[in-house]
Amino acid sequence: MKTLLFAAVALSLSMSAAAHAGSLVDVTVIDRDTGANLTPHYHNGKYYIAGVPGHRYGVQMRNRTGQRVLTVLSVDGVNAISGQTAGTDQNGYVLDAYQFAEIDGWRKSMNEIAEFNFTALSGSYAARTGRPNDVGVIGVAVFREKQPVIEPRSDKIARSVPAPPPSVPAPDMADARGAAAPKSEALDKSASSATAQRSVAENSVARARQPARDEPLGTGHGERAESVITYTSFERASSRPDEVDSVWYDSYNNLVARGVIVVPRPIHRDPQPFPSEFVPDPAR
């Protein structure tokens, strides 16, 4: 299969705070305006990162294996190379053994990209091309390369033994939720009513404490930048990915409001009648 080879020098860099540490490929998202790796937050079986609106970002990938792998990159449900609605059977980037590479934008040609940047959902590339439903997630489908079969040399007639089928990873399973226990019919109605009233009051207070939500983040079609790649051939060992690494993203305020990032509540302090001995000057 004709696909793309990322023309980056293999770097022996340690990737701390990987947004998704896979068994084949580690995926990290970096804020290119600050140079910081965006810290992953694990919540309900998913990894989330907080992006800053207006900042450029890059998707860093490190091949953890001693063989070449193909990585199909999806951003907001769109293939980052072709601009098609993403599918795992599409073109991707080939990484050499233990190679580190950074993808910084939408592929415009063999020599140029349009930079990734965090922007409001309405201004994202996916929304502007009529595909807003999957904005807010970065995915990397990883494929092993099919290895050549070496026939043993023998004067005797060897029996034909079929090769074992490629391994297919089990699908991701959502966390099982236990069924709620049935309510006892003997509950006192007045107690149940009081509990319901307290629950409504507590929920109202909790909603009042939550920060206001921003418009969800998406990935924009940014400035043009140089990025050189070449073509190569790659035959997949299986038609299904050996691994899919996914990272969800949104603004910090939205992740706090959704409970993904837990912010410690400030310790309440009662005002003191005599906090100091003398009268300080007021601030000017």
N, C-alpha and C positions, 0 to 999 in steps of 0.2 A: 504494500500500500504506500502510495506517495504521500508524504506528510512533511512537517516542518522540523528542522533541527535548530534548536536555539544556539546561536553562535556566541556563546559566552564561555569564558575560560572557567574551567572547573576550579572552584575555590574551596579551600579547606576551612570554612567558617563554621563556628558553632552557632546554631540558631536558637537562642534562648526565647522563652515564652512563645513557643510554637502555638499558633491558634488551633491547629489540629495536628497532633503527632500521630501519623499513620504508621503502619508496619512497613509500607513500601516508600511512601513519600511524606515528608514533613511539610506542612503548609503554614506560613506566617504572613500576616499582613502588616506592612510597615507604613507609617505616616512619613511621606517623603519630604514634607515641609519641616518636620522636627527631627527626622531621623530615628524616631522611637518605634520600637515594636509595639503594636497595639495589644494590650493585655487581654487574654481570653477569659471569659466568665462562663462557667459551666452551669447550665440551668435546664432542668427537665430533659436531660439527654442531648442537649445541643450546646455548641460553643458559640458565644456571642462576643463581638468587639464593639467598642464605642468609637465612631468616627466623628471628626470635626468638620462641619459644613465648610466647603471651600478649599479644604486641604487635599492635595494630591496624595495618592497612595499606590503602593505596589504589592503584588502577590509574589512572595518568595517561596520557592519550592526546592527541596533538597532530596535527591534520590538516595535512599538509605541502602540500596542493594548494589551488588557487584555486577549487575547487568543493565542494559538499556531498558528504559520504560517509556511508554507514551502517556502524556498527560493531556487530557481534554479539559480546557478551562472554560467554565461557565460563570458569567457575571450577570446577576439579575435575570437568569433564565435565558441568556443570549450567549452564543459561542463567541469568545473573545477574538477569534481569528476571522471567521467568515461573516459574523453578524446574523447568522441564522438563529431561529429559536433552537436552543441547545438540545442536542441529542448525543448520547455517548458513542455513537458510531461515526461521529464527524472527525475532522482533522484536529490535531493537537500538536503540542511541542514534545520532541523527543529529548530526553535527558540521558546523557552517558552515565556510566557507573559512578556513583557517589557525586555526581555533578550538582552544583548549586546554581540556580538561575532565578532571575527576578523579572516578572512580567509587569510592565508599567502602564499598559494601555491597550486600546482596541487596535488590532492589526489593520493598517491601511494599505500597506505594500510590503515588499520584502525588505524595505529600508526605513519604514516610518510607521509610527503609531500615533493615535490620539490619546492623550494621557487620561488615566482614571482619576476622577476626583469625586469627593463626596458632595452631593448636592441634594436639594429637595426632590422628593419622589416625582413631582410634576415636571421637573427639569431633567430627569434622568434620560439616558439614551433609550432605555427600554420603553419608558412611557411615551417619549417623543416619536417612537416608531410603532406605537399602538399595542405594546405588550407590557402593561403595568402590573400584571397579577403576580409576578415572581420577583419583584424588586425587593432587595434586602438580603440576598444570599449569594455567597461565592462557593462554587463547587469545583472539585478536581476529580475527574474519573481517571483512574490509573490502570494501565494495561501492561502485563508482562509481554516480552517478545518471544515468539515461537522459536524454539531452538532446533537446529538441524538434527535429523536422526542419522546416527552413524551406524551403518550396518557392519556387524562383525565379519571378518574374513575367515572363511572356512572352506575346506575341500568337500565337506559333507553338505548335503542339502539341509538347509535350516528351515525349521517350521516358521510359518508366518504368524507372528504374534501381534495382534492389534495393540496400538498404543493406547494407554489409559486415557480416558476423556479428561479435558482440562478441568481443574477444580473450579467450582462456582461458589463464590462466597454466599453465605446465607443472607437473606434480606435483613435489613435493619428492622429490629422489632421494637415497637413502642413499649414504654413501660406499662406493665399490666396494672390496671387499677382494680382493686378489690371492690366487689359489689357492696353497696351500703347496707348495713344491717337494718332489717325492718324495725319500724318504731313499735314500741309496746303500746297495745291498745288501752292499757291501764293507766297511761299518763294522765295526771290531773290537768284539766283544761286550763285552769287559772295559772298553773305553773308554766304550762306550755306557752300561754299568751305572754306572760311576763318575760320569758326567755326570748320570745320573738321580738318583743319591744326593745330589749337590751341589744339584741343582735342588730336591729335597724339603727339604733343610736350609735353603736360601735362602728358600723359600716359608714355612717355619715361622717363620723370623726376621721376615719381612715381616709375617706375620699378627700376631705378637706386638707389633710396633711400631704397628699400626693402632689408632686410638682406638675405644673401645666405641661402638657405634651406638645412637642414640636411636630411639624409635618415630618412623616417618615423619611429617612435618608434613602437615596439611590445613588447610582454611579453615573456621572456625567461624561459627555464626549468632549474632552478638554483640548488643550493646545497640542499642536503637532510636535513630535520629537523624533530624533533619529534612533532607530533600533534595527540592527542588521541581523537577518537570519538567512538560512539556506535550506534547500529541499534535501530530503533523504528518504530512504525506503524503510518501512517498518511493517512486519507481519505480526499481527496480534496472536497470542497463544489461545485466546478465547474471544468470542464475540461479546461476552459480558465483562464489565470491569472487574478486575481483581480487588479493587478498593475504590471507594468513593469518600473523599474527604470534603466536608461541608462546614462553612463558617457563616453564621448569620451576623448582620450588623444593623445598627441604628444609632441615633444620637444618644449621648449620655443621659439627658433628661428622660428620653423615652424608655431607655433600659431601666432607669430607676423607677419610673412610673409603672412599668410592667413587672417589677419585682425581680428582674434579672440581676441588677446590681443592688445590693442591700446597703443602704447608708445608715450607719449607727445613729440612733436618736441622741440629741444633746442632753446631757444630764441637767435636770431642772435645778436652778439655784434660787432660793428665796432672797429677795432684797434685804440688805442689812442696814439697820438704823445708824450704826457708827462704823462705817468702813475705813475711815481715816481720821487722823487727829487734826489736820489743818485744811484750810480751804485752798484748793489748787486754782490756777488760772484757767479760765475757759478756753476752749479751742477757738482759734480765729479763722 
